[in-house]
Amino acid sequence: DVCSSDLGALVLGPWLDWAAHGAGRDWSAQRGWQQIGDAAPHAFAGSHPLGDPLWGLRPWLQHLCRDGDTVPAGTVVTTGSWSGCLPVARGQTLRIGFEGLGELALAV
């Protein structure tokens, strides 16, 4: 997540195969880092608010599908922020990386 007083954004990277990158991963220990502008990178680990981003996914899907409805393939589901709402000013670049998953950069 990226936000400031007048801007909000959700940053998504390329799709990754779950079997190769997600299944069996200890999400409660997931490591990553963030960097805003020229500031030193800030590391984080195990910082997801639910411990595991999949924690509530099954009940959520069961709730949505309770009357026979379906969730379209490719639907993006967000479950919380690993790094919180970051104060990024216009003109700055946010870089964020997740060990074993990749890195992203966003120029605001």
N, C-alpha and C positions, 0 to 999 in steps of 0.2 A: 504494500500500500504506500502511496505517496500523497501527501496533502499539505496545503498551507492554508492561510485564511481565505484565499480566493480561488483555490484550485484543488481538485481531488482527482485521484486516478488509481486505477488498479493496473498493475504491470504484469502481463502474462508473457511467458517465454514460449518457445516452440513445444509442441506436444511431444511427450516422451512415452515410450512403451512401458506400461505398468509392470509387466513381467520382468523387464530388464532393470527398471529404475526404482520401482516402488514396492513391489511385493517383498516381504521379508525385511524391509528397512526398519531400523529402530528410530522411528520418528521422534521419540522422546529425547533422543540424543543428537538429532540433526544439527550439524554445524553449518555456519554461514558467516557472511560478513557484509557490511554495508559501508559505503563511502559517499559523502556528499561534497561535491566540489573538490577543493584541494585538501580538505581535512584528512587526517589519518583514518584509515579503515577501522571500523569498529566490529569486532568479532562477537558472535552470539552462538549459543548452543542450547538445544532443548528448550527453546523459548516460546513454542507454540502454546497459546492459552489453554488448549484442551489436552496438551501432551501429545496427542496423536490427531492429525487433521481428519482422520476417518472416523473418529469417535462417534459422532452423531449422524453419520451418513446413512446407515441402514434404517434407523427409525424415521428419518426425514423422507427417504424414498418410499417407505411403507405408508407414511402419511399421505404423500402426494398420490400414490397409486391405489389408495383404499377403495375408491369407487370405480376402479377399472381404467383410470387415466394412466397415461404413460409419460415418461420424461424423454424428450427427443435425444437421440444420440448426439454427442458433441456438446451437450449442455455444460456450461461452466458453473461449477459450484465452489463458492469460497467459504472457508470455515474459520477464518481468523488470520491475524497477521503475526508473522515471526518477529518482526522488528518494530511494530507499533506505527503510529502515524508520524511520519517524518517531516520536519519543517524544511521544505525545499523551496528556495526562492527562484523566481524567474531568472533565467540565464545560467543556473547551476545545472550540473549533471549529477544524477544519482546512479551509482553502480551498486549492484547487489549480487552476491553469489551464494550458491548452496553446494556444499561438498557432495560430489558425486552426481550432481544434477546440472550444473552449468552456471553461467553468469549472464546478467543483463545490464544494459546501460540505458538511461532515459535522460535526454536533454529537455529541461523545462523551459 
